[in-house]
Structure formats: C-alpha cells, structure tokens
Amino acid sequence: MTVADKRRLNAVASLPCAVCGATPCNVHHVRRYGETRKHSKTIPLCYRHHQGADGIHTLGKKAFCREYGSEEELLQRTNELLREAM
C-alpha cells in the first residue's frame, strides 16, 4: 500500500456515509466481478449500509444499487467530496 493509498483510505473513512450521512464509516471497495480491489475506488459506508441489515454485503449489489444508487454514482459523489475538502 502506498502513502497515497493510506491517505485516500483515511480521508474516505473520515467522510459521512455515502448513503445516509451517518458516521463513523467503513471503507468499501467498489469493484466489478473478478476485478481486484483498488484503493482509489473506495466509498464511505456506515455499518448499516456496509454490512448491516441494509448493507451491500447483506442485500447484494443488485438490490443495494436499486435502493440506493449505483456504486459508481456513490464513488463519483465521494470523489467530489474529497476534491472539495482539498
């Protein structure tokens, strides 16, 4: 992991949940099937929306995305928030 990766992960973890705005957050890696994890493609998700009852790992990606928007949309919003914070 590079210094830039660590910086990104810390910055993402400090943001509010990309779905509901709650804190604290876990870092979720956005990836397609078969793709390796990239630290540059991460979004903040609270426990509920990451691993909880309404979470992407509980509902599955398709159901989660129908309910809350695509991971790519959430990633784009996350990147905008990070740019504004700089």
Summary of the structure (lengths in Angstrom):
residues: 86
radius of gyration: 12.2
end to end distance: 21.5
largest distance: 34.7
contacts: 231
relative contact order: 0.18
helix: 50%
strand: 9%
